[in-house]
């Protein structure tokens, strides 16, 4: 069932298991579902809920960020159920009308022989070089443990920055030099909450003893920035 056909019932944003792409994505999805139902005039006949195995929203970013997101969910009447592991979904019983699912992220077959003990490719956290000299990896297929034990999130903003680092270090290897370009762990994201508003978070994920991330409250300015950023990304692919 599409949201355009929805009249009443329950909408669940389901995070099946960890890891998944982009820590903020499921929460932005819930906010946008809420906005669509508001526009349709059926929000008072609907329950919107987020189920996740996480102990809090975006745990990698710290407790303050999680609490801020929980507050935004509560303000919009979106139910939040952390520490929930899905065992099965019964399509016959139809206890959930439809699910906005966040599928578990798995490495593609092409790189499985390079995988480390965590099930992903281990790389130098700064140069992006693997244990095999002159072989580099970036983005979602990699695993980079952070100071507090959780891995660096799988998000496009990191992959883009890592790509530039890896490209320069590959060029250095070709010229017979050691890699010197370093990825610094800086990252950011926008979380659209509808009504022309978006929150913004950024910081250093490599900070010690834990990532130093700040989530700024939703504003129209961040919404405009988000749209401009998305436009620039799309134009760069043309």
C-alpha positions in Angstrom: 0.0 0.0 0.0 1.3 3.5 -0.9 1.0 6.4 1.4 -1.2 8.1 -1.2 -3.8 5.4 -0.7 -3.5 5.3 3.1 -6.6 6.4 5.1 -6.2 4.9 8.6 -4.1 2.4 10.5 -0.5 2.0 11.5 2.7 2.9 9.6 5.9 1.3 10.9 9.4 2.4 10.0 11.3 -0.9 10.7 15.0 -1.2 11.2 15.5 -5.0 10.8 19.0 -5.2 12.2 22.4 -3.5 12.3 24.2 -2.2 10.4 22.2 -0.1 7.9 23.0 2.8 5.6 22.9 6.3 7.1 22.1 6.4 10.8 19.6 9.3 10.3 17.6 7.9 7.4 14.9 5.9 9.2 14.1 8.9 11.4 13.9 11.2 8.5 11.6 8.7 6.8 9.3 8.7 9.9 9.2 12.5 9.9 8.3 12.6 6.2 5.6 10.0 6.6 4.1 12.1 9.4 4.1 15.1 7.1 2.4 13.3 4.2 -0.3 12.1 6.5 -0.8 15.6 7.9 -1.2 17.0 4.4 -3.7 14.2 3.5 -5.7 15.1 6.6 -5.6 11.6 8.0 -2.9 11.9 10.6 -5.4 11.8 13.5 -6.5 8.3 12.2 -2.9 7.0 12.0 -0.2 5.7 14.3 3.4 6.2 13.1 6.0 4.2 14.9 9.8 3.5 14.6 11.0 0.1 15.7 14.8 -0.4 16.0 17.3 -2.7 17.6 19.3 0.4 18.5 19.4 1.5 22.2 18.7 5.1 21.0 18.6 7.0 17.8 22.0 7.3 16.2 23.9 5.8 19.1 27.3 6.4 17.4 26.7 10.1 17.8 26.2 10.0 21.6 23.4 10.3 24.1 22.7 14.1 23.6 22.0 13.5 19.9 19.8 10.5 20.6 17.8 12.5 23.2 17.3 15.4 20.8 15.9 13.0 18.1 13.7 11.3 20.6 12.3 14.7 21.5 11.6 15.5 17.9 9.8 12.2 17.4 7.7 12.8 20.5 6.7 16.3 19.5 5.2 14.9 16.3 3.5 12.0 18.0 5.7 9.4 16.5 6.0 6.3 18.7 9.6 5.1 19.3 10.5 1.5 20.3 14.2 0.9 20.8 15.9 -2.4 21.6 13.4 -4.3 19.5 14.7 -7.2 17.4 12.4 -8.5 14.7 11.8 -12.3 14.7 9.2 -12.5 11.9 6.5 -10.7 10.1 3.2 -12.5 9.4 1.8 -11.4 6.1 -1.4 -13.4 6.6 -2.3 -11.8 9.9 -1.7 -8.3 8.5 -1.2 -6.8 11.9 0.9 -4.2 10.2 -0.7 -2.6 7.2 2.6 -1.8 5.5 6.2 -1.3 6.5 8.8 1.2 5.5 11.7 -1.2 5.9 15.4 -0.4 6.4 17.1 -3.6 5.1 20.3 -4.9 6.8 23.4 -3.8 4.9 25.7 -6.6 3.6 28.9 -6.4 1.6 28.6 -7.2 -2.2 29.9 -10.5 -3.5 32.7 -8.8 -5.4 34.6 -7.9 -2.2 33.8 -10.9 0.0 37.3 -12.4 -0.3 38.7 -9.2 1.2 36.6 -9.3 4.3 38.0 -9.1 7.8 36.8 -10.8 11.0 34.0 -8.2 11.4 32.5 -9.2 8.0 33.7 -6.0 6.3 37.0 -4.8 4.8 39.4 -3.5 7.4 41.3 -0.4 6.3 43.7 2.1 7.8 41.4 4.7 9.4 43.3 7.6 7.9 44.8 6.5 4.6 42.1 4.0 3.6 44.7 1.4 2.6 44.0 -2.2 3.3 46.5 -4.7 4.8 47.4 -5.4 1.2 49.7 -2.6 0.0 48.4 -0.6 -2.9 44.8 -1.9 -2.3 42.4 0.7 -1.0 38.8 0.5 0.1 36.2 3.2 1.0 32.6 3.6 2.0 30.1 1.1 3.0 32.2 -2.0 2.4 34.7 -0.9 5.1 34.7 -1.1 8.9 36.5 1.5 10.9 36.2 1.0 14.7 35.9 4.3 16.6 37.4 5.2 20.0 34.2 4.2 21.9 34.0 0.8 20.1 31.2 1.4 17.6 32.0 1.5 13.9 32.0 4.6 11.7 28.5 4.9 10.2 27.9 3.8 6.6 27.0 7.2 5.0 27.7 8.8 1.7 29.4 11.9 3.2 32.1 9.6 4.6 32.5 7.7 1.3 32.9 10.9 -0.7 35.6 12.2 1.6 37.3 8.9 1.8 37.3 8.6 -2.0 39.3 11.8 -2.3 41.8 10.6 0.3 42.1 7.2 -1.4 42.6 8.7 -4.9 45.4 10.9 -3.7 47.1 8.0 -1.9 46.8 5.8 -4.9 48.5 8.5 -7.0 51.2 8.6 -4.3 51.8 4.9 -4.5 52.0 5.1 -8.3 54.7 7.7 -7.9 56.6 5.5 -5.5 55.7 7.5 -2.4 54.0 6.5 0.8 50.4 7.6 1.3 50.2 10.9 3.1 46.6 12.1 2.5 44.5 11.5 5.7 40.8 11.1 6.3 40.0 13.1 9.5 36.7 11.5 10.5 34.7 14.7 10.0 31.1 14.2 9.0 27.7 15.8 8.8 24.1 15.0 8.0 20.7 16.7 7.5 17.5 15.3 8.9 14.4 16.7 7.2 11.5 16.9 9.6 8.9 18.4 7.1 7.2 21.7 7.1 10.2 23.2 5.4 12.5 22.4 8.3 15.6 20.3 8.7 17.9 19.6 11.6 21.7 19.5 11.0 24.4 17.5 12.8 28.1 17.5 12.4 31.3 16.8 14.2 34.4 14.7 14.4 33.7 10.9 14.6 37.4 10.2 15.3 37.4 12.3 18.5 38.6 10.6 21.7 37.1 9.2 23.9 34.0 9.3 21.7 32.6 11.1 18.6 32.1 14.8 19.3 28.8 15.4 17.4 26.3 18.3 17.7 22.7 18.2 16.5 21.3 21.6 15.7 17.6 22.2 16.0 15.4 22.2 12.8 15.3 25.4 10.9 14.4 26.7 7.4 18.0 27.6 6.8 19.2 24.0 7.2 16.3 22.8 5.0 17.6 25.2 2.2 21.1 24.0 2.8 20.0 20.3 2.5 18.2 20.9 -0.8 21.2 22.8 -2.2 23.6 20.0 -1.1 21.4 17.3 -2.6 21.2 19.3 -5.9 25.0 19.7 -6.0 25.5 16.0 -5.4 23.1 15.1 -8.3 24.6 17.6 -10.7 28.1 16.2 -9.9 26.9 12.8 -11.2 25.7 14.1 -14.6 
